[in-house]
Structure formats: C-alpha cells, structure tokens
C-alpha cells in the first residue's frame, strides 16, 4: 500500500513538473494573432495583477512584431465587468496595441470556449497561426484546446507573474488536462 501511494505521488509530481516545464518553455514565433486569456477583474474594474501580466506580455510581443492582431477573450465575472472589454481598454489606454488590431471575445468563459471562439474568429479573418498568452501552468491545456478547436499552428508565451496560488492552479491542471483528453476520446 505504501509503495502504491509513493508511486502515485511520484507520478503526480512528474506530471506537475511536465506541465510547469512545458509552460515555462516559451515557443515565441511570428504568428497571425496573439490570444490572451482572461482572468479576474478587480471590483473597481481594473485588471488583476495576473491579468495585467498577461496583457503586458502580449503588448511586448505585439511591439516586437510577433503578431499583428490580438484576441482578448474572457467572460463577465462576478464583479460585473467583461474581462475582454477590460483587457481591450487596458491595451488601448496604454497605447500598447491599437484598437483596430484588437478582436474582442466576450464569451470566453472557459478555456474551451476561448479556444472555440478564437478558432471561429481566426477563420473569419483568414488567420492560420496563433500565439497563446497565459500563465505558465495553463499553457499545455490552452494549446491542446486550441488545436482541438482546429488551430494547427499554436505557439505560446507565458506571463511573467508568479503567486502562491500557482501551486493550486498547477494541481488543478493535473485534473483538467486529462479531463479534456478523456472527453475528446469519448467524442470520437
């Protein structure tokens, strides 16, 4: 029994390590569009530190010419603000990305919804490649979801922001990613 428990712990630690390493290993390549996933908006309507880090990373990549358009994707949280609108306003107010280059998805309530909606937006605009920008622990599932939604060329860059909550978020990915795989296998 003890050996089984130890083996399970080692397997989980290895899986968590793989998720973290995959997320920290950026794959920055010129893409048609950057996709920034939403996160918490503060009660005063400002992006949280985590969300600002994602947007700042996207802005830097945009300035470097890594993509010419940005999809900001997020739903409306309990605070009552559209994450996507807050994200677009943040980028425009800082003159980081012009409004004309921002595509807004206000229905990206989940990673899967963001992937589906982003793929649809990309088809409408004739985009083939994307770079996803989110936290390091979320990269693997985002890339999987985007590919599953029909985007074959998916690159990634992680936001430079770490907080204690990341440990919980990484553990959540240990469940969420296999759930995506299993659900997709059942659909086939």
N, C-alpha and C positions, 0 to 999 in steps of 0.2 A: 504494500500500500504506500509506504513512504517513497519507494523508488518511482512509483507511478506519479505521485504528487510532485516529486522533484523533476521528473521528466516533463510533466505538463508545465511547470514553472519555467524550465529552461526553454521549452518550445515557445511559450508566450513571450519570454524575454527576447528570444531571437527574432520572432515576428515583429515585436515592437521596434527592435533595433533596425530591422529591414525597412519598416515604414519610415522611421526617422531618417535613416541614411538616404533613402530614395528621395525624401522631401528636401533634404539639405543639399543634395547634388543637383544644382540648377542645370537646366538644359535651355540656355538662352540662345535662341536663334531667330533670325528675322522671320516674322510671321505676318499674316494678313491682319490679325486682330489680337488684342490682349483682352482677356476675360478676367475681370476682378469679381470675386465672390463677396457677397455682403456679409456683414457681421453687425453686432449691436450698435444701435444709435442711442446716445445718451438722452435722458429725459428733456434736456434743453434743445435737442435736435442736432447736436454736434456728433460727428463720428467718434466712436470709442477709440482708444489708443490702438487697439488691434486693427480696426478698420482703417484708421489713418495710415498705419504702417503698410497695409496692402495698397492703398491709394498712392502713397509716396513712392513705393517700389514701382508701381505701374507708370507713374509720372516720369520717373527716372528712365525707365526703359523706353517710353514714348520719346523723350528728349534725345535718347541715343539712336533713334530711328529703327527700333526693333519691331515696331508695328505702327500703322497709320490710323488705326481706329481702336477704340476701347469700348467693350461691352461692360457696363456696370450692372450687376444682377443681384437683386435682393428683394425680399417681400416687405410687408409692413409689420413691424414688431409691436409688442405690447405698448411701447411708448407712443404709438400712433403715427410714426414717421415712415415714409417709404425709404428703405435703405438705398435703393437705386437712385432716387432723386437726391438724397443727401450726398451720395457718392459723386454724382454728376456735378452738383453745385460746388462741392469741395474742390474738385479738379479745375472747374472753370474759375472760381473765385481766386485761386492761387495762380491762375494763368499757366497751369501745368499742361492742360490739354484743352484745345478749343472746343466749344460746344458742338460745332459741326462734326467733330471727329468722335463724339460720344454717342453710343447707342444704348438706350435705357431699357432694361428688362425689369419691370416691377413685379413680376410673378415668379422670381427665383427664390421661392420659399424653402427649397431643399437643394441639395447638391444635384440630385437627379433632375429636378425642374430646371435648374440653371443650365445643365447640360442640354436638355431637350430644347429649351428656349434659345440658347446660344446657337445650337445647330440650325434651328429654323432661321434665325437672324442671319447667320452666315450664308445659308442657301440663297436667301433673298438678295444679299449683296454680292454674291459670287465669290465669297471668301473660302479658301481651302484649308488654311493653316491657322492655328491658334496657339497663344501662349497663355496658360492659366497662371494667375497670381493669387496666392492664398497663403495660409500658414503652412509650415513645413510638414506637419503631421497630416494635413488634408490633401496634399499633392497626389498621392497614389490613388486615392478614391476619385478625385476630380478627373485625373487623366483617364481612369477606367470609364467613368460615367460619360465623359466627352467622346471617347472612342466608341462606346456603345451607342451613343446618340448619332453616330455617323461621321464624326470628325476624325479622319485618319491621321492627320499630322498634328500632334499635340505636344507642345513644348511647355516648360514650366519654370517659374521663378518663385522662390519663397519670400514672404515678407520678413524683414529683419525686425522681429519683435518676439520676445520670449517672456512668459509669465508662469507662475506656479501652476496655473490651470492647465497648462500644456500637458502635464502628466495625465490628468483625467482625459483630456482630449485625445491623446495618443491611445490610451486604453479603449476609448470609445471606437476608435478606428479599427482596433483588433476585432470588434464585433461587426461594425458597419461594412467594412470591405468584404468579408466573407458572406454577409447577408446579400450584398449586391451580386456576388458570384453565384450563389445558390439560386436566387430569384431568377437570374438570367438563364441558368441551366434549365430551370423548370419551364421557362417560356419557350425554349427551343423544342 
